[in-house]
Amino acid sequence: MKKNKYSTPLWMLATILAGMLSPMQSAVNGQLGHWLQDVLIPSLGNTVYLVTIIGTLFALVGAIVTTIPEYRASKTMKKMEV
């Protein structure tokens, strides 16, 4: 097999470029991860989200519980009308 005289310098150049691009890619990935973390999880932390979700669930359960007597009364009235 005949060896190309440019193959060794090209491989060396490719190796050098790959060595230079790897840290750059790591830096970009780190910045992107930091930005996504700031967007998805604010600085107040997960406690605020947990308290908000718990409060929302309590409000939902309270709204459902308060409609139960009205629902029962309407069913009773319908039975009396028949």
All heavy atoms as a GROMACS GRO file, in nm:
protein
  628
    1MET      N    1   0.084  -0.118   0.000
    1MET     CA    2   0.000   0.000   0.000
    1MET      C    3   0.087   0.123   0.000
    1MET      O    4   0.184   0.131   0.074
    1MET     CB    5  -0.086   0.003   0.125
    1MET     CG    6  -0.220  -0.057   0.106
    1MET     SD    7  -0.304  -0.053   0.264
    1MET     CE    8  -0.443   0.035   0.222
    2LYS      N    9   0.048   0.217  -0.080
    2LYS     CA   10   0.122   0.342  -0.087
    2LYS      C   11   0.066   0.440   0.015
    2LYS      O   12  -0.054   0.461   0.021
    2LYS     CB   13   0.112   0.399  -0.228
    2LYS     CG   14   0.202   0.513  -0.252
    2LYS     CD   15   0.195   0.554  -0.398
    2LYS     CE   16   0.288   0.670  -0.419
    2LYS     NZ   17   0.281   0.719  -0.554
    3LYS      N   18   0.152   0.498   0.094
    3LYS     CA   19   0.110   0.590   0.199
    3LYS      C   20   0.113   0.732   0.144
    3LYS      O   21   0.210   0.772   0.081
    3LYS     CB   22   0.201   0.577   0.320
    3LYS     CG   23   0.149   0.646   0.441
    3LYS     CD   24   0.235   0.613   0.560
    3LYS     CE   25   0.176   0.679   0.682
    3LYS     NZ   26   0.254   0.650   0.800
    4ASN      N   27   0.005   0.806   0.170
    4ASN     CA   28  -0.003   0.943   0.124
    4ASN      C   29   0.087   1.029   0.213
    4ASN      O   30   0.088   1.015   0.334
    4ASN     CB   31  -0.149   0.991   0.132
    4ASN     CG   32  -0.171   1.124   0.066
    4ASN    OD1   33  -0.076   1.190   0.027
    4ASN    ND2   34  -0.295   1.161   0.054
    5LYS      N   35   0.160   1.121   0.152
    5LYS     CA   36   0.252   1.202   0.231
    5LYS      C   37   0.180   1.306   0.316
    5LYS      O   38   0.237   1.362   0.408
    5LYS     CB   39   0.356   1.270   0.141
    5LYS     CG   40   0.299   1.368   0.044
    5LYS     CD   41   0.411   1.431  -0.037
    5LYS     CE   42   0.352   1.530  -0.136
    5LYS     NZ   43   0.456   1.599  -0.208
    6TYR      N   44   0.052   1.331   0.290
    6TYR     CA   45  -0.024   1.430   0.368
    6TYR      C   46  -0.108   1.367   0.480
    6TYR      O   47  -0.168   1.438   0.558
    6TYR     CB   48  -0.117   1.510   0.277
    6TYR     CG   49  -0.043   1.590   0.173
    6TYR    CD1   50  -0.052   1.557   0.039
    6TYR    CD2   51   0.036   1.697   0.210
    6TYR    CE1   52   0.015   1.631  -0.056
    6TYR    CE2   53   0.104   1.772   0.116
    6TYR     CZ   54   0.093   1.737  -0.018
    6TYR     OH   55   0.161   1.809  -0.111
    7SER      N   56  -0.112   1.235   0.486
    7SER     CA   57  -0.201   1.172   0.583
    7SER      C   58  -0.157   1.197   0.727
    7SER      O   59  -0.240   1.225   0.814
    7SER     CB   60  -0.212   1.022   0.556
    7SER     OG   61  -0.088   0.959   0.579
    8THR      N   62  -0.030   1.190   0.756
    8THR     CA   63   0.016   1.211   0.893
    8THR      C   64  -0.008   1.353   0.941
    8THR      O   65  -0.063   1.373   1.050
    8THR     CB   66   0.165   1.174   0.906
    8THR    OG1   67   0.182   1.039   0.865
    8THR    CG2   68   0.212   1.191   1.049
    9PRO      N   69   0.025   1.457   0.864
    9PRO     CA   70  -0.006   1.593   0.911
    9PRO      C   71  -0.156   1.619   0.926
    9PRO      O   72  -0.198   1.690   1.018
    9PRO     CB   73   0.055   1.684   0.803
    9PRO     CG   74   0.159   1.602   0.737
    9PRO     CD   75   0.110   1.461   0.744
   10LEU      N   76  -0.236   1.560   0.839
   10LEU     CA   77  -0.382   1.578   0.851
   10LEU      C   78  -0.435   1.514   0.977
   10LEU      O   79  -0.521   1.570   1.045
   10LEU     CB   80  -0.452   1.522   0.727
   10LEU     CG   81  -0.439   1.605   0.600
   10LEU    CD1   82  -0.508   1.535   0.484
   10LEU    CD2   83  -0.497   1.744   0.620
   11TRP      N   84  -0.384   1.394   1.010
   11TRP     CA   85  -0.427   1.328   1.133
   11TRP      C   86  -0.382   1.407   1.255
   11TRP      O   87  -0.455   1.419   1.353
   11TRP     CB   88  -0.373   1.185   1.140
   11TRP     CG   89  -0.455   1.090   1.058
   11TRP    CD1   90  -0.414   1.025   0.945
   11TRP    CD2   91  -0.588   1.049   1.082
   11TRP    NE1   92  -0.514   0.948   0.896
   11TRP    CE2   93  -0.624   0.961   0.979
   11TRP    CE3   94  -0.682   1.079   1.179
   11TRP    CZ2   95  -0.748   0.902   0.970
   11TRP    CZ3   96  -0.807   1.019   1.170
   11TRP    CH2   97  -0.839   0.933   1.067
   12MET      N   98  -0.263   1.463   1.249
   12MET     CA   99  -0.215   1.545   1.361
   12MET      C  100  -0.300   1.671   1.376
   12MET      O  101  -0.336   1.710   1.487
   12MET     CB  102  -0.067   1.581   1.341
   12MET     CG  103   0.027   1.465   1.359
   12MET     SD  104   0.199   1.508   1.333
   12MET     CE  105   0.227   1.610   1.475
   13LEU      N  106  -0.334   1.733   1.264
   13LEU     CA  107  -0.418   1.852   1.268
   13LEU      C  108  -0.556   1.818   1.323
   13LEU      O  109  -0.611   1.893   1.405
   13LEU     CB  110  -0.428   1.913   1.128
   13LEU     CG  111  -0.512   2.039   1.116
   13LEU    CD1  112  -0.449   2.153   1.196
   13LEU    CD2  113  -0.528   2.079   0.970
   14ALA      N  114  -0.612   1.706   1.280
   14ALA     CA  115  -0.743   1.665   1.329
   14ALA      C  116  -0.738   1.637   1.479
   14ALA      O  117  -0.831   1.673   1.554
   14ALA     CB  118  -0.790   1.541   1.254
   15THR      N  119  -0.630   1.577   1.525
   15THR     CA  120  -0.615   1.549   1.668
   15THR      C  121  -0.604   1.677   1.749
   15THR      O  122  -0.666   1.692   1.855
   15THR     CB  123  -0.491   1.461   1.691
   15THR    OG1  124  -0.503   1.343   1.613
   15THR    CG2  125  -0.476   1.426   1.837
   16ILE      N  126  -0.528   1.773   1.697
   16ILE     CA  127  -0.512   1.901   1.766
   16ILE      C  128  -0.646   1.975   1.771
   16ILE      O  129  -0.685   2.029   1.875
   16ILE     CB  130  -0.404   1.986   1.698
   16ILE    CG1  131  -0.266   1.922   1.722
   16ILE    CG2  132  -0.405   2.130   1.749
   16ILE    CD1  133  -0.155   1.981   1.639
   17LEU      N  134  -0.719   1.977   1.659
   17LEU     CA  135  -0.849   2.044   1.657
   17LEU      C  136  -0.948   1.978   1.752
   17LEU      O  137  -1.023   2.046   1.822
   17LEU     CB  138  -0.905   2.047   1.515
   17LEU     CG  139  -0.840   2.146   1.420
   17LEU    CD1  140  -0.898   2.131   1.280
   17LEU    CD2  141  -0.860   2.287   1.470
   18ALA      N  142  -0.947   1.845   1.754
   18ALA     CA  143  -1.036   1.775   1.846
   18ALA      C  144  -0.999   1.806   1.990
   18ALA      O  145  -1.086   1.824   2.075
   18ALA     CB  146  -1.030   1.625   1.820
   19GLY      N  147  -0.870   1.816   2.018
   19GLY     CA  148  -0.827   1.851   2.152
   19GLY      C  149  -0.866   1.993   2.190
   19GLY      O  150  -0.893   2.022   2.306
   20MET      N  151  -0.872   2.082   2.093
   20MET     CA  152  -0.912   2.220   2.122
   20MET      C  153  -1.064   2.232   2.132
   20MET      O  154  -1.115   2.313   2.209
   20MET     CB  155  -0.860   2.314   2.012
   20MET     CG  156  -0.711   2.335   2.018
   20MET     SD  157  -0.638   2.429   1.881
   20MET     CE  158  -0.766   2.528   1.818
   21LEU      N  159  -1.136   2.156   2.054
   21LEU     CA  160  -1.281   2.168   2.051
   21LEU      C  161  -1.348   2.101   2.171
   21LEU      O  162  -1.456   2.141   2.212
   21LEU     CB  163  -1.337   2.110   1.921
   21LEU     CG  164  -1.303   2.190   1.796
   21LEU    CD1  165  -1.358   2.118   1.673
   21LEU    CD2  166  -1.359   2.331   1.804
   22SER      N  167  -1.288   2.000   2.228
   22SER     CA  168  -1.348   1.931   2.342
   22SER      C  169  -1.370   2.023   2.462
   22SER      O  170  -1.480   2.026   2.518
   22SER     CB  171  -1.265   1.810   2.382
   22SER     OG  172  -1.270   1.712   2.282
   23PRO      N  173  -1.270   2.100   2.504
   23PRO     CA  174  -1.295   2.192   2.616
   23PRO      C  175  -1.397   2.301   2.582
   23PRO      O  176  -1.476   2.342   2.666
   23PRO     CB  177  -1.158   2.255   2.645
   23PRO     CG  178  -1.060   2.162   2.586
   23PRO     CD  179  -1.128   2.097   2.470
   24MET      N  180  -1.396   2.344   2.455
   24MET     CA  181  -1.495   2.444   2.414
   24MET      C  182  -1.637   2.387   2.423
   24MET      O  183  -1.729   2.453   2.470
   24MET     CB  184  -1.466   2.493   2.273
   24MET     CG  185  -1.340   2.579   2.265
   24MET     SD  186  -1.290   2.620   2.097
   24MET     CE  187  -1.434   2.697   2.033
   25GLN      N  188  -1.653   2.264   2.378
   25GLN     CA  189  -1.785   2.200   2.385
   25GLN      C  190  -1.827   2.181   2.530
   25GLN      O  191  -1.943   2.200   2.565
   25GLN     CB  192  -1.782   2.066   2.312
   25GLN     CG  193  -1.916   1.997   2.307
   25GLN     CD  194  -2.018   2.073   2.225
   25GLN    OE1  195  -1.986   2.126   2.120
   25GLN    NE2  196  -2.140   2.079   2.273
   26SER      N  197  -1.734   2.146   2.615
   26SER     CA  198  -1.765   2.130   2.758
   26SER      C  199  -1.809   2.263   2.819
   26SER      O  200  -1.902   2.267   2.900
   26SER     CB  201  -1.644   2.076   2.832
   26SER     OG  202  -1.611   1.949   2.786
   27ALA      N  203  -1.743   2.370   2.780
   27ALA     CA  204  -1.780   2.502   2.832
   27ALA      C  205  -1.920   2.541   2.786
   27ALA      O  206  -2.001   2.593   2.864
   27ALA     CB  207  -1.678   2.606   2.788
   28VAL      N  208  -1.950   2.514   2.658
   28VAL     CA  209  -2.084   2.546   2.606
   28VAL      C  210  -2.189   2.463   2.677
   28VAL      O  211  -2.294   2.514   2.717
   28VAL     CB  212  -2.088   2.524   2.453
   28VAL    CG1  213  -2.230   2.530   2.401
   28VAL    CG2  214  -2.001   2.627   2.383
   29ASN      N  215  -2.161   2.335   2.696
   29ASN     CA  216  -2.258   2.248   2.766
   29ASN      C  217  -2.277   2.294   2.910
   29ASN      O  218  -2.389   2.291   2.962
   29ASN     CB  219  -2.210   2.103   2.764
   29ASN     CG  220  -2.220   2.041   2.627
   29ASN    OD1  221  -2.287   2.094   2.539
   29ASN    ND2  222  -2.152   1.930   2.609
   30GLY      N  223  -2.170   2.336   2.974
   30GLY     CA  224  -2.182   2.384   3.111
   30GLY      C  225  -2.265   2.511   3.119
   30GLY      O  226  -2.350   2.525   3.208
   31GLN      N  227  -2.244   2.603   3.027
   31GLN     CA  228  -2.323   2.726   3.026
   31GLN      C  229  -2.469   2.697   2.997
   31GLN      O  230  -2.559   2.754   3.057
   31GLN     CB  231  -2.267   2.824   2.922
   31GLN     CG  232  -2.135   2.884   2.960
   31GLN     CD  233  -2.147   2.974   3.082
   31GLN    OE1  234  -2.248   3.038   3.103
   31GLN    NE2  235  -2.043   2.974   3.163
   32LEU      N  236  -2.494   2.607   2.902
   32LEU     CA  237  -2.632   2.571   2.869
   32LEU      C  238  -2.700   2.504   2.988
   32LEU      O  239  -2.816   2.535   3.020
   32LEU     CB  240  -2.634   2.478   2.748
   32LEU     CG  241  -2.771   2.432   2.700
   32LEU    CD1  242  -2.853   2.551   2.654
   32LEU    CD2  243  -2.756   2.331   2.587
   33GLY      N  244  -2.629   2.415   3.056
   33GLY     CA  245  -2.687   2.350   3.173
   33GLY      C  246  -2.716   2.450   3.284
   33GLY      O  247  -2.820   2.442   3.351
   34HIS      N  248  -2.626   2.545   3.303
   34HIS     CA  249  -2.647   2.647   3.406
   34HIS      C  250  -2.767   2.735   3.371
   34HIS      O  251  -2.850   2.767   3.456
   34HIS     CB  252  -2.521   2.733   3.419
   34HIS     CG  253  -2.526   2.831   3.530
   34HIS    ND1  254  -2.527   2.794   3.662
   34HIS    CD2  255  -2.533   2.966   3.529
   34HIS    CE1  256  -2.533   2.901   3.737
   34HIS    NE2  257  -2.538   3.007   3.660
   35TRP      N  258  -2.780   2.771   3.245
   35TRP     CA  259  -2.892   2.853   3.200
   35TRP      C  260  -3.024   2.778   3.217
   35TRP      O  261  -3.122   2.833   3.266
   35TRP     CB  262  -2.873   2.895   3.055
   35TRP     CG  263  -2.984   2.980   3.004
   35TRP    CD1  264  -3.003   3.112   3.025
   35TRP    CD2  265  -3.094   2.936   2.924
   35TRP    NE1  266  -3.117   3.155   2.963
   35TRP    CE2  267  -3.175   3.048   2.900
   35TRP    CE3  268  -3.132   2.814   2.870
   35TRP    CZ2  269  -3.292   3.041   2.826
   35TRP    CZ3  270  -3.248   2.808   2.795
   35TRP    CH2  271  -3.326   2.920   2.774
   36LEU      N  272  -3.028   2.650   3.177
   36LEU     CA  273  -3.150   2.571   3.191
   36LEU      C  274  -3.187   2.554   3.338
   36LEU      O  275  -3.305   2.558   3.374
   36LEU     CB  276  -3.133   2.433   3.126
   36LEU     CG  277  -3.139   2.431   2.974
   36LEU    CD1  278  -3.107   2.292   2.923
   36LEU    CD2  279  -3.275   2.477   2.925
   37GLN      N  280  -3.088   2.537   3.424
   37GLN     CA  281  -3.117   2.524   3.567
   37GLN      C  282  -3.177   2.653   3.621
   37GLN      O  283  -3.269   2.650   3.702
   37GLN     CB  284  -2.989   2.489   3.641
   37GLN     CG  285  -3.010   2.462   3.788
   37GLN     CD  286  -2.880   2.426   3.857
   37GLN    OE1  287  -2.771   2.440   3.801
   37GLN    NE2  288  -2.890   2.378   3.979
   38ASP      N  289  -3.127   2.768   3.578
   38ASP     CA  290  -3.182   2.895   3.623
   38ASP      C  291  -3.324   2.915   3.574
   38ASP      O  292  -3.408   2.971   3.644
   38ASP     CB  293  -3.095   3.012   3.575
   38ASP     CG  294  -2.965   3.021   3.652
   38ASP    OD1  295  -2.956   2.957   3.758
   38ASP    OD2  296  -2.875   3.092   3.605
   39VAL      N  297  -3.353   2.870   3.452
   39VAL     CA  298  -3.487   2.887   3.396
   39VAL      C  299  -3.586   2.792   3.461
   39VAL      O  300  -3.697   2.832   3.497
   39VAL     CB  301  -3.483   2.866   3.243
   39VAL    CG1  302  -3.623   2.856   3.186
   39VAL    CG2  303  -3.406   2.979   3.176
   40LEU      N  304  -3.547   2.668   3.478
   40LEU     CA  305  -3.641   2.567   3.528
   40LEU      C  306  -3.656   2.568   3.679
   40LEU      O  307  -3.762   2.538   3.732
   40LEU     CB  308  -3.597   2.428   3.482
   40LEU     CG  309  -3.598   2.407   3.330
   40LEU    CD1  310  -3.544   2.269   3.296
   40LEU    CD2  311  -3.736   2.425   3.273
   41ILE      N  312  -3.550   2.602   3.752
   41ILE     CA  313  -3.554   2.601   3.898
   41ILE      C  314  -3.508   2.738   3.946
   41ILE      O  315  -3.389   2.766   3.948
   41ILE     CB  316  -3.463   2.491   3.956
   41ILE    CG1  317  -3.501   2.355   3.899
   41ILE    CG2  318  -3.470   2.490   4.107
   41ILE    CD1  319  -3.402   2.246   3.932
   42PRO      N  320  -3.601   2.826   3.982
   42PRO     CA  321  -3.562   2.959   4.028
   42PRO      C  322  -3.478   2.953   4.156
   42PRO      O  323  -3.469   2.850   4.223
   42PRO     CB  324  -3.694   3.029   4.055
   42PRO     CG  325  -3.796   2.950   3.985
   42PRO     CD  326  -3.744   2.810   3.976
   43SER      N  327  -3.423   3.066   4.192
   43SER     CA  328  -3.331   3.071   4.306
   43SER      C  329  -3.400   3.047   4.439
   43SER      O  330  -3.335   3.020   4.539
   43SER     CB  331  -3.258   3.205   4.308
   43SER     OG  332  -3.352   3.309   4.325
   44LEU      N  333  -3.531   3.061   4.445
   44LEU     CA  334  -3.602   3.039   4.570
   44LEU      C  335  -3.602   2.892   4.612
   44LEU      O  336  -3.624   2.859   4.727
   44LEU     CB  337  -3.745   3.090   4.560
   44LEU     CG  338  -3.758   3.241   4.540
   44LEU    CD1  339  -3.903   3.278   4.518
   44LEU    CD2  340  -3.701   3.316   4.658
   45GLY      N  341  -3.584   2.805   4.517
   45GLY     CA  342  -3.573   2.664   4.550
   45GLY      C  343  -3.702   2.588   4.530
   45GLY      O  344  -3.806   2.641   4.493
   46ASN      N  345  -3.694   2.460   4.557
   46ASN     CA  346  -3.808   2.370   4.537
   46ASN      C  347  -3.912   2.386   4.647
   46ASN      O  348  -4.025   2.342   4.630
   46ASN     CB  349  -3.761   2.225   4.532
   46ASN     CG  350  -3.680   2.199   4.408
   46ASN    OD1  351  -3.696   2.267   4.308
   46ASN    ND2  352  -3.594   2.100   4.414
   47THR      N  353  -3.876   2.444   4.760
   47THR     CA  354  -3.970   2.458   4.871
   47THR      C  355  -4.089   2.543   4.829
   47THR      O  356  -4.203   2.512   4.864
   47THR     CB  357  -3.899   2.522   4.992
   47THR    OG1  358  -3.783   2.446   5.021
   47THR    CG2  359  -3.990   2.526   5.111
   48VAL      N  360  -4.064   2.648   4.754
   48VAL     CA  361  -4.173   2.736   4.710
   48VAL      C  362  -4.270   2.658   4.621
   48VAL      O  363  -4.391   2.669   4.634
   48VAL     CB  364  -4.116   2.859   4.636
   48VAL    CG1  365  -4.227   2.943   4.576
   48VAL    CG2  366  -4.032   2.941   4.731
   49TYR      N  367  -4.214   2.578   4.530
   49TYR     CA  368  -4.300   2.500   4.443
   49TYR      C  369  -4.382   2.399   4.522
   49TYR      O  370  -4.501   2.380   4.496
   49TYR     CB  371  -4.218   2.427   4.336
   49TYR     CG  372  -4.164   2.517   4.230
   49TYR    CD1  373  -4.030   2.520   4.202
   49TYR    CD2  374  -4.248   2.599   4.158
   49TYR    CE1  375  -3.981   2.604   4.104
   49TYR    CE2  376  -4.200   2.682   4.060
   49TYR     CZ  377  -4.066   2.684   4.033
   49TYR     OH  378  -4.018   2.765   3.936
   50LEU      N  379  -4.321   2.333   4.617
   50LEU     CA  380  -4.390   2.233   4.697
   50LEU      C  381  -4.503   2.296   4.776
   50LEU      O  382  -4.615   2.244   4.779
   50LEU     CB  383  -4.291   2.163   4.790
   50LEU     CG  384  -4.347   2.050   4.876
   50LEU    CD1  385  -4.399   1.939   4.787
   50LEU    CD2  386  -4.240   1.998   4.968
   51VAL      N  387  -4.477   2.411   4.839
   51VAL     CA  388  -4.581   2.479   4.917
   51VAL      C  389  -4.694   2.525   4.825
   51VAL      O  390  -4.812   2.515   4.860
   51VAL     CB  391  -4.519   2.598   4.995
   51VAL    CG1  392  -4.626   2.686   5.056
   51VAL    CG2  393  -4.425   2.547   5.101
   52THR      N  394  -4.660   2.574   4.706
   52THR     CA  395  -4.763   2.617   4.611
   52THR      C  396  -4.850   2.500   4.567
   52THR      O  397  -4.973   2.512   4.561
   52THR     CB  398  -4.696   2.681   4.488
   52THR    OG1  399  -4.614   2.789   4.532
   52THR    CG2  400  -4.800   2.731   4.390
   53ILE      N  401  -4.788   2.388   4.538
   53ILE     CA  402  -4.866   2.270   4.495
   53ILE      C  403  -4.954   2.220   4.609
   53ILE      O  404  -5.071   2.186   4.588
   53ILE     CB  405  -4.771   2.161   4.444
   53ILE    CG1  406  -4.708   2.205   4.312
   53ILE    CG2  407  -4.843   2.029   4.427
   53ILE    CD1  408  -4.599   2.115   4.262
   54ILE      N  409  -4.901   2.215   4.730
   54ILE     CA  410  -4.981   2.170   4.844
   54ILE      C  411  -5.098   2.265   4.868
   54ILE      O  412  -5.211   2.222   4.890
   54ILE     CB  413  -4.892   2.156   4.970
   54ILE    CG1  414  -4.798   2.037   4.953
   54ILE    CG2  415  -4.977   2.139   5.096
   54ILE    CD1  416  -4.694   2.025   5.062
   55GLY      N  417  -5.073   2.395   4.860
   55GLY     CA  418  -5.182   2.492   4.877
   55GLY      C  419  -5.288   2.480   4.770
   55GLY      O  420  -5.407   2.489   4.798
   56THR      N  421  -5.245   2.455   4.647
   56THR     CA  422  -5.341   2.436   4.538
   56THR      C  423  -5.425   2.311   4.561
   56THR      O  424  -5.547   2.311   4.538
   56THR     CB  425  -5.266   2.426   4.405
   56THR    OG1  426  -5.185   2.542   4.388
   56THR    CG2  427  -5.362   2.414   4.289
   57LEU      N  428  -5.362   2.204   4.606
   57LEU     CA  429  -5.437   2.081   4.632
   57LEU      C  430  -5.537   2.100   4.746
   57LEU      O  431  -5.651   2.051   4.739
   57LEU     CB  432  -5.341   1.966   4.664
   57LEU     CG  433  -5.258   1.916   4.546
   57LEU    CD1  434  -5.158   1.810   4.592
   57LEU    CD2  435  -5.348   1.860   4.437
   58PHE      N  436  -5.498   2.172   4.852
   58PHE     CA  437  -5.591   2.200   4.960
   58PHE      C  438  -5.710   2.282   4.911
   58PHE      O  439  -5.825   2.256   4.949
   58PHE     CB  440  -5.522   2.273   5.076
   58PHE     CG  441  -5.456   2.182   5.174
   58PHE    CD1  442  -5.321   2.192   5.199
   58PHE    CD2  443  -5.529   2.086   5.242
   58PHE    CE1  444  -5.259   2.108   5.290
   58PHE    CE2  445  -5.469   2.001   5.333
   58PHE     CZ  446  -5.332   2.012   5.357
   59ALA      N  447  -5.684   2.381   4.826
   59ALA     CA  448  -5.793   2.462   4.773
   59ALA      C  449  -5.886   2.378   4.685
   59ALA      O  450  -6.009   2.393   4.692
   59ALA     CB  451  -5.736   2.580   4.693
   60LEU      N  452  -5.829   2.289   4.606
   60LEU     CA  453  -5.911   2.203   4.521
   60LEU      C  454  -5.997   2.109   4.604
   60LEU      O  455  -6.117   2.093   4.579
   60LEU     CB  456  -5.819   2.123   4.428
   60LEU     CG  457  -5.887   2.027   4.331
   60LEU    CD1  458  -5.977   2.105   4.234
   60LEU    CD2  459  -5.784   1.948   4.254
   61VAL      N  460  -5.937   2.047   4.706
   61VAL     CA  461  -6.013   1.957   4.793
   61VAL      C  462  -6.121   2.035   4.867
   61VAL      O  463  -6.235   1.988   4.880
   61VAL     CB  464  -5.917   1.884   4.892
   61VAL    CG1  465  -5.995   1.814   5.001
   61VAL    CG2  466  -5.829   1.787   4.817
   62GLY      N  467  -6.089   2.155   4.913
   62GLY     CA  468  -6.190   2.238   4.981
   62GLY      C  469  -6.306   2.273   4.889
   62GLY      O  470  -6.422   2.270   4.931
   63ALA      N  471  -6.276   2.304   4.764
   63ALA     CA  472  -6.384   2.335   4.670
   63ALA      C  473  -6.472   2.213   4.644
   63ALA      O  474  -6.594   2.224   4.635
   63ALA     CB  475  -6.324   2.386   4.538
   64ILE      N  476  -6.412   2.097   4.635
   64ILE     CA  477  -6.490   1.974   4.613
   64ILE      C  478  -6.576   1.942   4.734
   64ILE      O  479  -6.694   1.908   4.721
   64ILE     CB  480  -6.396   1.857   4.578
   64ILE    CG1  481  -6.332   1.880   4.442
   64ILE    CG2  482  -6.468   1.725   4.582
   64ILE    CD1  483  -6.222   1.784   4.408
   65VAL      N  484  -6.518   1.956   4.853
   65VAL     CA  485  -6.592   1.924   4.976
   65VAL      C  486  -6.710   2.018   4.994
   65VAL      O  487  -6.818   1.977   5.037
   65VAL     CB  488  -6.496   1.927   5.098
   65VAL    CG1  489  -6.573   1.926   5.229
   65VAL    CG2  490  -6.401   1.810   5.091
   66THR      N  491  -6.695   2.144   4.961
   66THR     CA  492  -6.806   2.239   4.979
   66THR      C  493  -6.918   2.216   4.879
   66THR      O  494  -7.031   2.257   4.905
   66THR     CB  495  -6.757   2.385   4.966
   66THR    OG1  496  -6.693   2.402   4.841
   66THR    CG2  497  -6.662   2.420   5.078
   67THR      N  498  -6.893   2.151   4.768
   67THR     CA  499  -7.001   2.124   4.672
   67THR      C  500  -7.077   1.996   4.703
   67THR      O  501  -7.184   1.974   4.648
   67THR     CB  502  -6.945   2.115   4.529
   67THR    OG1  503  -6.847   2.012   4.522
   67THR    CG2  504  -6.885   2.247   4.486
   68ILE      N  505  -7.026   1.913   4.792
   68ILE     CA  506  -7.093   1.786   4.823
   68ILE      C  507  -7.232   1.809   4.884
   68ILE      O  508  -7.328   1.745   4.839
   68ILE     CB  509  -7.005   1.698   4.914
   68ILE    CG1  510  -6.885   1.648   4.835
   68ILE    CG2  511  -7.083   1.580   4.970
   68ILE    CD1  512  -6.782   1.572   4.916
   69PRO      N  513  -7.251   1.897   4.982
   69PRO     CA  514  -7.386   1.916   5.036
   69PRO      C  515  -7.485   1.966   4.930
   69PRO      O  516  -7.601   1.923   4.928
   69PRO     CB  517  -7.368   2.020   5.145
   69PRO     CG  518  -7.226   2.009   5.185
   69PRO     CD  519  -7.154   1.971   5.061
   70GLU      N  520  -7.442   2.055   4.842
   70GLU     CA  521  -7.531   2.102   4.736
   70GLU      C  522  -7.569   1.989   4.642
   70GLU      O  523  -7.683   1.979   4.598
   70GLU     CB  524  -7.463   2.214   4.657
   70GLU     CG  525  -7.439   2.339   4.739
   70GLU     CD  526  -7.356   2.440   4.663
   70GLU    OE1  527  -7.336   2.422   4.541
   70GLU    OE2  528  -7.312   2.537   4.726
   71TYR      N  529  -7.474   1.901   4.612
   71TYR     CA  530  -7.502   1.787   4.524
   71TYR      C  531  -7.602   1.693   4.590
   71TYR      O  532  -7.698   1.649   4.526
   71TYR     CB  533  -7.371   1.715   4.493
   71TYR     CG  534  -7.388   1.592   4.408
   71TYR    CD1  535  -7.418   1.603   4.273
   71TYR    CD2  536  -7.374   1.464   4.462
   71TYR    CE1  537  -7.433   1.491   4.194
   71TYR    CE2  538  -7.389   1.352   4.385
   71TYR     CZ  539  -7.419   1.366   4.250
   71TYR     OH  540  -7.435   1.254   4.174
   72ARG      N  541  -7.583   1.666   4.718
   72ARG     CA  542  -7.677   1.578   4.789
   72ARG      C  543  -7.816   1.641   4.797
   72ARG      O  544  -7.917   1.573   4.781
   72ARG     CB  545  -7.626   1.548   4.929
   72ARG     CG  546  -7.509   1.453   4.932
   72ARG     CD  547  -7.471   1.420   5.073
   72ARG     NE  548  -7.358   1.326   5.074
   72ARG     CZ  549  -7.292   1.294   5.180
   72ARG    NH1  550  -7.324   1.348   5.298
   72ARG    NH2  551  -7.191   1.210   5.175
   73ALA      N  552  -7.820   1.771   4.823
   73ALA     CA  553  -7.950   1.838   4.832
   73ALA      C  554  -8.022   1.835   4.698
   73ALA      O  555  -8.144   1.812   4.693
   73ALA     CB  556  -7.930   1.983   4.878
   74SER      N  557  -7.948   1.853   4.590
   74SER     CA  558  -8.014   1.851   4.459
   74SER      C  559  -8.065   1.711   4.426
   74SER      O  560  -8.171   1.694   4.367
   74SER     CB  561  -7.919   1.900   4.350
   74SER     OG  562  -7.811   1.811   4.333
   75LYS      N  563  -7.991   1.607   4.467
   75LYS     CA  564  -8.038   1.470   4.443
   75LYS      C  565  -8.163   1.443   4.527
   75LYS      O  566  -8.258   1.379   4.481
   75LYS     CB  567  -7.928   1.369   4.478
   75LYS     CG  568  -7.824   1.353   4.369
   75LYS     CD  569  -7.720   1.250   4.407
   75LYS     CE  570  -7.769   1.114   4.370
   75LYS     NZ  571  -7.667   1.010   4.390
   76THR      N  572  -8.166   1.491   4.652
   76THR     CA  573  -8.281   1.471   4.740
   76THR      C  574  -8.403   1.541   4.683
   76THR      O  575  -8.514   1.486   4.684
   76THR     CB  576  -8.249   1.523   4.880
   76THR    OG1  577  -8.131   1.460   4.928
   76THR    CG2  578  -8.363   1.493   4.977
   77MET      N  579  -8.386   1.663   4.634
   77MET     CA  580  -8.497   1.738   4.575
   77MET      C  581  -8.552   1.669   4.452
   77MET      O  582  -8.673   1.665   4.430
   77MET     CB  583  -8.453   1.881   4.540
   77MET     CG  584  -8.421   1.966   4.662
   77MET     SD  585  -8.561   1.984   4.772
   77MET     CE  586  -8.658   2.098   4.682
   78LYS      N  587  -8.464   1.612   4.372
   78LYS     CA  588  -8.509   1.541   4.252
   78LYS      C  589  -8.589   1.416   4.290
   78LYS      O  590  -8.689   1.383   4.225
   78LYS     CB  591  -8.390   1.501   4.164
   78LYS     CG  592  -8.332   1.618   4.087
   78LYS     CD  593  -8.218   1.572   3.998
   78LYS     CE  594  -8.156   1.692   3.927
   78LYS     NZ  595  -8.042   1.652   3.846
   79LYS      N  596  -8.547   1.347   4.395
   79LYS     CA  597  -8.621   1.229   4.439
   79LYS      C  598  -8.758   1.266   4.493
   79LYS      O  599  -8.856   1.195   4.475
   79LYS     CB  600  -8.542   1.152   4.547
   79LYS     CG  601  -8.425   1.076   4.494
   79LYS     CD  602  -8.357   1.000   4.606
   79LYS     CE  603  -8.238   0.924   4.553
   79LYS     NZ  604  -8.166   0.852   4.659
   80MET      N  605  -8.768   1.382   4.561
   80MET     CA  606  -8.896   1.424   4.616
   80MET      C  607  -8.992   1.469   4.507
   80MET      O  608  -9.114   1.456   4.521
   80MET     CB  609  -8.876   1.538   4.716
   80MET     CG  610  -8.798   1.497   4.841
   80MET     SD  611  -8.763   1.638   4.942
   80MET     CE  612  -8.881   1.612   5.070
   81GLU      N  613  -8.938   1.522   4.397
   81GLU     CA  614  -9.025   1.568   4.288
   81GLU      C  615  -9.086   1.452   4.213
   81GLU      O  616  -9.195   1.463   4.160
   81GLU     CB  617  -8.943   1.655   4.191
   81GLU     CG  618  -8.905   1.788   4.248
   81GLU     CD  619  -8.814   1.867   4.155
   81GLU    OE1  620  -8.780   1.815   4.046
   81GLU    OE2  621  -8.775   1.978   4.190
   82VAL      N  622  -9.021   1.339   4.209
   82VAL     CA  623  -9.072   1.225   4.133
   82VAL      C  624  -9.174   1.154   4.207
   82VAL      O  625  -9.260   1.164   4.270
   82VAL     CB  626  -8.957   1.127   4.101
   82VAL    CG1  627  -9.011   1.003   4.034
   82VAL    CG2  628  -8.852   1.194   4.016
   0.00000   0.00000   0.00000
